[in-house]
Amino acid sequence: MDAEQRRIEEDLRGQLDGRVRCDDLFTQLYATDASIYELRPLGVVRPRHAQDVSATVRYAAQNGIPVHARGAGTGLAGESLGRGLIVDFSCYMRRIGEIGEDHVTVQAGVVLDRLSGALAKRGRVFGPDPATRQVSTVGGAIAVDSSGSRWPAYGSLRDQVLELEVVLADGATVRLHRNHNPDATAADLPAATLRTAELAAGVAAICREHADALAHSSVASCVDRSGYWLPRAVRDDGVDLARLAAGSEGTLALVTEAKLTTHARPPFLGSVLLFFNSMERAAEAAAELGERRVRACDLMDRRHLTLARESDPRYEFLIPAATEAVLLVEQAAHTADELRYALLSVVDLAVKQRKLAVDAHLAADEYEDQLLWQLARRYTPTLYRLRGSTRPIPFVEDIAVPPARLAEFLRAAQDTLNQFQVTASIFGHASHGQLHIRPLMDLAAPEEVAQIDALALALYEQAWRVGGTISGEHGEGLSRTPFAERQHGPRMAAFRAVKELFDPAGLLNPGKKIPASTECVITRLRRVTLPREKLAAAAEESGADGGAASPRVFDLQLDWTADEMAHAVRACNGCGACRTQNEAERMCPIFRHAPREEASPRAKANLVRGILTGSLPPETLLEEAAKEVADLCVHCHMCRLECPANVDIPRLMVEAKAQYVATNGLPVGENVLARLDDLCRWASRAPRLANWMLRDRVARWVLEKLLGIAQGRKLPRFTRRPFMRRAIQSRLHESRAVAEQLVADKVAVFVDTFANYCDPQLAEALVAVLRHNGVKVLVPQYQQQAGMPLIAHGLVEPARRIAKKNAALFAEHVRQGYTIVSTEPSAILALTHEYLQLLPGDEDAQLVADNSLEACQYLWRLHQRGGLKLNFQPLDLAVGYHKPCHMIALDPGDPTVHLLNLIPELRVHRIDKGCSGIAGLYGFKKANYRNSLRVGLPLMSAMRTGRFHAGTTECSTCRVQMEQGAAKPTVHPVKLLALAYDLMPEIRNLLHRPAEDLVVR
């Protein structure tokens, strides 16, 4: 942080209720979005209300600092990037206000998906549906005038705007309407609206002055976001300042609140997928369907279809292999019969009458309809799964042309791409001529970067030739603003006049909409390697003669190279999908609770990328600020699974934490918790004393002060006889008796910390169930804890030693025909995933990973091959099942639910409320305790109010959280199986006791 940034931070902190950060690490997190650009700002402001926005803009105006409004940072053209102050509306300004019969009032930071959910409860919908609606904010959507697939039905976001509350360039807060009187005088108006009247008069005067230029436009496409909304903003009944501000990308004013139109949900919706043997035929069909007023008509090319077929077997059966393109067409109707007739009419036109499509598939029900729409919605995420350095980059992804000339443009575009020897994937909202072209290029290759400007111009010239535009729905940003003058010609003078009217000093998001003379597409590209001078210095220092692509900037703690780490970081394109709060996904529970940029998985990738590319010094990872960001990763692995590009953020954060630990160590409390097995071992030697301390208020206060363990957290009590001691006494560790018999199924039990020291009955239940099914059981004597707490805290070396010992021990048993089974998903995840990263190339680790299963996984597979006995006794019980995050990481299916459904009369209710919030040891710490409860509140509420007798889950810490907030007990599914087999009748007592103590014996 330099002196100017320090002054800005100090000045604004005294004026705002929101937060201000100007340090290097924080500004680096806001230096990128979903585009190919990188600009580090001076600082970041998170306003709590419109007054904060006003104060920020006023301060910026007084000090000549640019201001850039930002929503979710999902823009594809760098619309919200800049060198000034970023105003992040997504953190605090997320309130949904009045919901009327046909309108809604919302703050700028409200996520579109959340707005849709609120409206759905009243039978209403918000029309525009951009592909990123699960994370995009209302303010961001207004700024670029988003639309989406259903533009034919609802138009763009500008069409929904009734009124806007905005902050002008001098900090004044005003309300913009659709019909300001340009002829009003100060005598006619109250002081509050005089400013808007002056703006209306100014806009009207500009339109009169430039009437001839504005009347002549070469653009004939249905949609056009380039430039400002002139002259349509001036009508006979007044000047529409509200819709003029929409689509202005924050260059005229900052939107703080919006009143928007809502629509009635159609009674019946349905879709049909049309198959074509060429893109041109699909485009011709789309043009004709557009005239029939279909609700949506999306075009997808062969590349996308091939990737979809490879990644999902449902699409492999649905889409013929020879298909070159498809159109997804949606219709609405008042009755089911009308809907079917409308869809069949589409098929009749495309297949029979015009003979353009070769086949069609009607969605048979709502499930199939969603399946078809997932194909379209996942266009960009599917492309991100492409491996290698070549990526689908956005810089010409917003071209729109007249639908009647779409086929002509597609042929010309393909010729242009061939001329540049570039491959691209094409998706589009074909009925209104909107195309998203994604060239596949490597931003680390200078020769490919050098082509970007020329390729963009060549494609735009083809679009202009057919009456198209450079921007149809994504805005201009940094990608398209350099070409705006060529598209608009003399009209640009009117746009500059409007910009000067609203923002005389040019401080509101400069460089967007109005081009600078020196700009080009590649001016501010995101760094993907170290700058050339640093590469040369690194090469000289190492004695190399050519300079490596990714020199080592610090000693890596995990066993991977700097190139491998850099490639993992480059896979993150900044799309922002990890910011989703949709209930159907598990993505990042910490971000869900506190939607701050640093909590998002994207921020973690940006942190590491900043260091690898030289934007941040390597020692950044040794600072507390970096540790705070890294600690927001709780190692749940949901981002790795749900990220469109499968970026391994957990691994990156283990490396970041390990860097910190290697230099600074860990605080005492974190160090003790990370070595949980050692702590439990000592506690089990004096269980009475340990359990007394867990129940005594004063002792818990001391534990909180010394170790940071939250005083209010329920903790499992320790048993007098750990399971491993019992297993040895029962000779379960001896393999001789087993080895003498040739049996098909043999299991080596991996005993996790919880089952060993706190719930030995669980391990005994597993052994009993396995033996009941004829499985030979071995409990290896010298096994150690899995090491997941060590890994999650960045203690890599102790974890690696444990992994080496466990891998060597269990690999020998695997070679003897054993399968490794544990009741703890985290333990199995360590064996199957983490050990491979700690011990890359280790034969034992790979063997263990390939032969390890969670207990319910193993038993369900045993049933699938006919080996599970079904002599269950009826259990007249209802249980609420919560699937832990680590279980999802192990198995995306539902083995536990399927297994429990085999028990007669047992009723299993799924509790789909996301993460429990405890996240391993995260929720045990005092610093995180309250946040943990907030994250887990939906689950705990379901436990309290659910109509079931008990909860059930595979995860021991999830069990702690489930019993934290409810009087109902929670048991492991294996115990229910043991009870149903009548192997351990005493388990029934657990199902009817209040969830007070988490001790079994």
Secondary structure as the mmCIF struct_conf table of DSSP 4:
data_model
#
loop_
_struct_conf.conf_type_id
_struct_conf.id
_struct_conf.beg_label_comp_id
_struct_conf.beg_label_asym_id
_struct_conf.beg_label_seq_id
_struct_conf.end_label_comp_id
_struct_conf.end_label_asym_id
_struct_conf.end_label_seq_id
HELX_RH_AL_P HELX_RH_AL_P1 ALA A 3 ARG A 13
TURN_TY1_P TURN_TY1_P1 GLY A 14 GLN A 15
BEND BEND1 ASP A 17 GLY A 18
STRN STRN1 ARG A 19 ARG A 21
BEND BEND2 ASP A 23 ASP A 23
HELX_RH_AL_P HELX_RH_AL_P2 ASP A 24 LEU A 29
TURN_TY1_P TURN_TY1_P2 TYR A 30 TYR A 30
BEND BEND3 ALA A 31 ALA A 31
BEND BEND4 ALA A 34 ILE A 36
STRN STRN2 TYR A 37 TYR A 37
BEND BEND5 LEU A 42 LEU A 42
STRN STRN3 GLY A 43 ARG A 46
BEND BEND6 ARG A 48 HIS A 49
HELX_RH_AL_P HELX_RH_AL_P3 ALA A 50 ASN A 63
TURN_TY1_P TURN_TY1_P3 GLY A 64 GLY A 64
STRN STRN4 VAL A 67 ARG A 70
BEND BEND7 GLY A 71 GLY A 73
BEND BEND8 LEU A 76 ALA A 77
TURN_TY1_P TURN_TY1_P4 GLU A 79 SER A 80
BEND BEND9 ARG A 83 GLY A 84
STRN STRN5 LEU A 85 ASP A 88
TURN_TY1_P TURN_TY1_P5 SER A 90 TYR A 92
STRN STRN6 ILE A 96 ILE A 99
BEND BEND10 GLU A 101 ASP A 102
STRN STRN7 HIS A 103 GLN A 107
TURN_TY1_P TURN_TY1_P6 ALA A 108 GLY A 109
STRN STRN8 VAL A 111 VAL A 111
HELX_RH_AL_P HELX_RH_AL_P4 LEU A 112 ALA A 120
TURN_TY1_P TURN_TY1_P7 LYS A 121 GLY A 123
STRN STRN9 ARG A 124 VAL A 125
BEND BEND11 GLY A 127 GLY A 127
STRN STRN10 ASP A 129 ASP A 129
TURN_TY1_P TURN_TY1_P8 ALA A 131 VAL A 135
STRN STRN11 THR A 137 THR A 137
HELX_RH_AL_P HELX_RH_AL_P5 VAL A 138 VAL A 144
TURN_TY1_P TURN_TY1_P9 ASP A 145 ASP A 145
STRN STRN12 GLY A 148 GLY A 148
TURN_TY1_P TURN_TY1_P10 SER A 149 ARG A 150
HELX_RH_AL_P HELX_RH_AL_P6 TRP A 151 TYR A 154
HELX_RH_3T_P HELX_RH_3T_P1 LEU A 157 GLN A 160
STRN STRN13 VAL A 161 VAL A 167
TURN_TY1_P TURN_TY1_P11 ALA A 169 ASP A 170
BEND BEND12 GLY A 171 GLY A 171
STRN STRN14 THR A 173 LEU A 176
BEND BEND13 ARG A 178 ARG A 178
STRN STRN15 HIS A 180 HIS A 180
TURN_TY1_P TURN_TY1_P12 PRO A 182 ASP A 183
TURN_TY1_P TURN_TY1_P13 ALA A 186 ASP A 188
BEND BEND14 LEU A 189 LEU A 189
HELX_RH_AL_P HELX_RH_AL_P7 ALA A 191 GLU A 209
TURN_TY1_P TURN_TY1_P14 HIS A 210 HIS A 210
HELX_RH_AL_P HELX_RH_AL_P8 ALA A 211 ALA A 215
BEND BEND15 SER A 218 SER A 218
BEND BEND16 SER A 221 CYS A 222
BEND BEND17 SER A 226 GLY A 227
TURN_TY1_P TURN_TY1_P15 LEU A 230 ALA A 233
STRN STRN16 VAL A 234 ARG A 235
TURN_TY1_P TURN_TY1_P16 ASP A 236 ASP A 237
STRN STRN17 GLY A 238 VAL A 239
HELX_RH_AL_P HELX_RH_AL_P9 LEU A 241 ALA A 245
TURN_TY1_P TURN_TY1_P17 ALA A 246 GLY A 247
BEND BEND18 SER A 248 SER A 248
TURN_TY1_P TURN_TY1_P18 GLU A 249 GLY A 250
BEND BEND19 THR A 251 LEU A 252
STRN STRN18 LEU A 254 THR A 261
STRN STRN19 HIS A 263 ALA A 264
HELX_LH_PP_P HELX_LH_PP_P1 ARG A 265 PRO A 266
BEND BEND20 PRO A 267 PRO A 267
STRN STRN20 PHE A 268 PHE A 276
BEND BEND21 ASN A 277 SER A 278
HELX_RH_AL_P HELX_RH_AL_P10 MET A 279 GLU A 291
TURN_TY1_P TURN_TY1_P19 ARG A 292 ARG A 293
BEND BEND22 ARG A 295 ARG A 295
STRN STRN21 ALA A 296 ASP A 301
HELX_RH_AL_P HELX_RH_AL_P11 ARG A 302 SER A 311
HELX_RH_AL_P HELX_RH_AL_P12 PRO A 313 LEU A 318
BEND BEND23 ILE A 319 ILE A 319
TURN_TY1_P TURN_TY1_P20 ALA A 321 ALA A 322
STRN STRN22 ALA A 325 ALA A 333
BEND BEND24 HIS A 334 THR A 335
HELX_RH_AL_P HELX_RH_AL_P13 ALA A 336 VAL A 347
HELX_RH_PI_P HELX_RH_PI_P1 ASP A 348 GLN A 353
BEND BEND25 ARG A 354 ARG A 354
BEND BEND26 VAL A 358 VAL A 358
STRN STRN23 ASP A 359 LEU A 362
BEND BEND27 ASP A 365 ASP A 365
HELX_RH_AL_P HELX_RH_AL_P14 GLU A 366 ARG A 377
TURN_TY1_P TURN_TY1_P21 ARG A 378 ARG A 378
HELX_RH_AL_P HELX_RH_AL_P15 TYR A 379 TYR A 384
TURN_TY1_P TURN_TY1_P22 ARG A 385 ARG A 385
BEND BEND28 GLY A 388 SER A 389
STRN STRN24 ARG A 391 PRO A 392
BEND BEND29 PHE A 395 PHE A 395
STRN STRN25 VAL A 396 VAL A 396
TURN_TY1_P TURN_TY1_P23 GLU A 397 ASP A 398
STRN STRN26 ALA A 400 ALA A 400
HELX_RH_3T_P HELX_RH_3T_P2 PRO A 403 ARG A 405
HELX_RH_AL_P HELX_RH_AL_P16 LEU A 406 GLN A 419
TURN_TY1_P TURN_TY1_P24 PHE A 420 GLN A 421
STRN STRN27 ALA A 424 HIS A 429
HELX_RH_3T_P HELX_RH_3T_P3 ALA A 430 HIS A 432
TURN_TY1_P TURN_TY1_P25 GLY A 433 GLY A 433
STRN STRN28 GLN A 434 MET A 441
TURN_TY1_P TURN_TY1_P26 LEU A 443 ALA A 444
HELX_RH_AL_P HELX_RH_AL_P17 PRO A 446 VAL A 449
TURN_TY1_P TURN_TY1_P27 ALA A 450 GLN A 451
HELX_RH_AL_P HELX_RH_AL_P18 ILE A 452 ARG A 465
TURN_TY1_P TURN_TY1_P28 VAL A 466 GLY A 467
STRN STRN29 THR A 469 THR A 469
BEND BEND30 ILE A 470 ILE A 470
BEND BEND31 GLY A 472 HIS A 474
HELX_RH_AL_P HELX_RH_AL_P19 GLY A 477 ARG A 480
HELX_RH_3T_P HELX_RH_3T_P4 THR A 481 PHE A 483
HELX_RH_AL_P HELX_RH_AL_P20 ALA A 484 HIS A 488
TURN_TY1_P TURN_TY1_P29 GLY A 489 PRO A 490
HELX_RH_AL_P HELX_RH_AL_P21 ARG A 491 PHE A 502
TURN_TY1_P TURN_TY1_P30 PRO A 504 ALA A 505
STRN STRN30 LEU A 508 LEU A 508
BEND BEND32 ASN A 509 ASN A 509
TURN_TY1_P TURN_TY1_P31 PRO A 510 GLY A 511
BEND BEND33 LYS A 512 ILE A 514
TURN_TY1_P TURN_TY1_P32 SER A 517 THR A 518
TURN_TY1_P TURN_TY1_P33 VAL A 521 ARG A 524
STRN STRN31 LEU A 525 LEU A 525
HELX_LH_PP_P HELX_LH_PP_P2 ARG A 526 ARG A 527
BEND BEND34 THR A 529 THR A 529
HELX_RH_AL_P HELX_RH_AL_P22 ARG A 532 SER A 542
TURN_TY1_P TURN_TY1_P34 GLY A 543 GLY A 543
BEND BEND35 ASP A 545 GLY A 546
BEND BEND36 ALA A 549 SER A 550
BEND BEND37 PHE A 554 PHE A 554
BEND BEND38 GLN A 557 ASP A 559
HELX_RH_AL_P HELX_RH_AL_P23 ALA A 562 ARG A 570
TURN_TY1_P TURN_TY1_P35 ALA A 571 ALA A 571
HELX_RH_3T_P HELX_RH_3T_P5 ALA A 577 ARG A 579
TURN_TY1_P TURN_TY1_P36 GLU A 583 ALA A 584
HELX_RH_AL_P HELX_RH_AL_P24 PRO A 589 HIS A 593
BEND BEND39 ALA A 594 ALA A 594
HELX_RH_3T_P HELX_RH_3T_P6 GLU A 597 ALA A 599
BEND BEND40 SER A 600 SER A 600
HELX_RH_AL_P HELX_RH_AL_P25 PRO A 601 LEU A 612
TURN_TY1_P TURN_TY1_P37 THR A 613 GLY A 614
BEND BEND41 SER A 615 LEU A 616
HELX_RH_3T_P HELX_RH_3T_P7 PRO A 618 LEU A 622
BEND BEND42 GLU A 623 GLU A 623
HELX_RH_AL_P HELX_RH_AL_P26 GLU A 624 ALA A 630
TURN_TY1_P TURN_TY1_P38 ASP A 631 LEU A 632
HELX_RH_AL_P HELX_RH_AL_P27 MET A 638 GLU A 642
BEND BEND43 CYS A 643 CYS A 643
TURN_TY1_P TURN_TY1_P39 PRO A 644 ALA A 645
HELX_RH_AL_P HELX_RH_AL_P28 ILE A 649 ASN A 664
HELX_RH_AL_P HELX_RH_AL_P29 VAL A 668 ALA A 674
TURN_TY1_P TURN_TY1_P40 ARG A 675 ARG A 675
HELX_RH_AL_P HELX_RH_AL_P30 LEU A 676 ARG A 685
BEND BEND44 ALA A 686 ALA A 686
HELX_RH_AL_P HELX_RH_AL_P31 PRO A 687 ARG A 695
HELX_RH_AL_P HELX_RH_AL_P32 ARG A 697 LEU A 707
STRN STRN32 ILE A 709 ILE A 709
TURN_TY1_P TURN_TY1_P41 GLN A 711 GLY A 712
BEND BEND45 ARG A 713 ARG A 713
HELX_LH_PP_P HELX_LH_PP_P3 PRO A 716 THR A 719
BEND BEND46 ARG A 720 ARG A 721
HELX_RH_AL_P HELX_RH_AL_P33 PHE A 723 GLN A 729
TURN_TY1_P TURN_TY1_P42 SER A 730 HIS A 733
HELX_RH_AL_P HELX_RH_AL_P34 ARG A 736 ALA A 739
TURN_TY1_P TURN_TY1_P43 GLU A 740 GLU A 740
BEND BEND47 GLN A 741 GLN A 741
BEND BEND48 ALA A 744 ALA A 744
STRN STRN33 LYS A 746 VAL A 749
HELX_RH_AL_P HELX_RH_AL_P35 THR A 753 TYR A 757
TURN_TY1_P TURN_TY1_P44 CYS A 758 CYS A 758
HELX_RH_AL_P HELX_RH_AL_P36 PRO A 760 HIS A 772
TURN_TY1_P TURN_TY1_P45 ASN A 773 GLY A 774
STRN STRN34 LYS A 776 LEU A 778
TURN_TY1_P TURN_TY1_P46 GLN A 781 TYR A 782
HELX_RH_AL_P HELX_RH_AL_P37 MET A 788 ALA A 792
TURN_TY1_P TURN_TY1_P47 HIS A 793 GLY A 794
HELX_RH_AL_P HELX_RH_AL_P38 VAL A 796 ARG A 815
TURN_TY1_P TURN_TY1_P48 GLN A 816 GLY A 817
STRN STRN35 THR A 819 SER A 822
BEND BEND49 THR A 823 THR A 823
HELX_RH_AL_P HELX_RH_AL_P39 PRO A 825 LEU A 829
HELX_RH_PI_P HELX_RH_PI_P2 ALA A 830 GLU A 834
HELX_RH_AL_P HELX_RH_AL_P40 TYR A 835 LEU A 838
BEND BEND50 LEU A 839 LEU A 839
TURN_TY1_P TURN_TY1_P49 PRO A 840 GLY A 841
HELX_RH_AL_P HELX_RH_AL_P41 GLU A 843 ASP A 850
TURN_TY1_P TURN_TY1_P50 ASN A 851 ASN A 851
STRN STRN36 SER A 852 GLU A 854
HELX_RH_AL_P HELX_RH_AL_P42 ALA A 855 GLN A 864
TURN_TY1_P TURN_TY1_P51 ARG A 865 GLY A 866
BEND BEND51 LEU A 868 LEU A 868
HELX_LH_PP_P HELX_LH_PP_P4 PHE A 872 PRO A 874
STRN STRN37 ALA A 878 TYR A 881
HELX_RH_AL_P HELX_RH_AL_P43 CYS A 885 LEU A 890
BEND BEND52 PRO A 892 GLY A 893
HELX_RH_AL_P HELX_RH_AL_P44 PRO A 895 LEU A 900
TURN_TY1_P TURN_TY1_P52 ASN A 901 LEU A 902
BEND BEND53 ILE A 903 ILE A 903
TURN_TY1_P TURN_TY1_P53 PRO A 904 GLU A 905
STRN STRN38 ARG A 907 ARG A 910
BEND BEND54 GLY A 917 GLY A 917
TURN_TY1_P TURN_TY1_P54 ALA A 919 LEU A 921
HELX_RH_3T_P HELX_RH_3T_P8 TYR A 922 PHE A 924
STRN STRN39 LYS A 925 LYS A 925
HELX_RH_3T_P HELX_RH_3T_P9 LYS A 926 ASN A 928
HELX_RH_AL_P HELX_RH_AL_P45 TYR A 929 THR A 945
BEND BEND55 GLY A 946 HIS A 949
STRN STRN40 ALA A 950 THR A 952
BEND BEND56 GLU A 954 GLU A 954
HELX_RH_AL_P HELX_RH_AL_P46 SER A 956 GLN A 964
BEND BEND57 GLY A 965 GLY A 965
BEND BEND58 ALA A 967 LYS A 968
STRN STRN41 THR A 970 VAL A 971
HELX_RH_AL_P HELX_RH_AL_P47 PRO A 973 ALA A 980
TURN_TY1_P TURN_TY1_P55 TYR A 981 ASP A 982
BEND BEND59 LEU A 983 LEU A 983
TURN_TY1_P TURN_TY1_P56 PRO A 985 GLU A 986
HELX_RH_AL_P HELX_RH_AL_P48 ILE A 987 LEU A 990
TURN_TY1_P TURN_TY1_P57 LEU A 991 HIS A 992
BEND BEND60 ARG A 993 ARG A 993
BEND BEND61 ALA A 995 ALA A 995
#
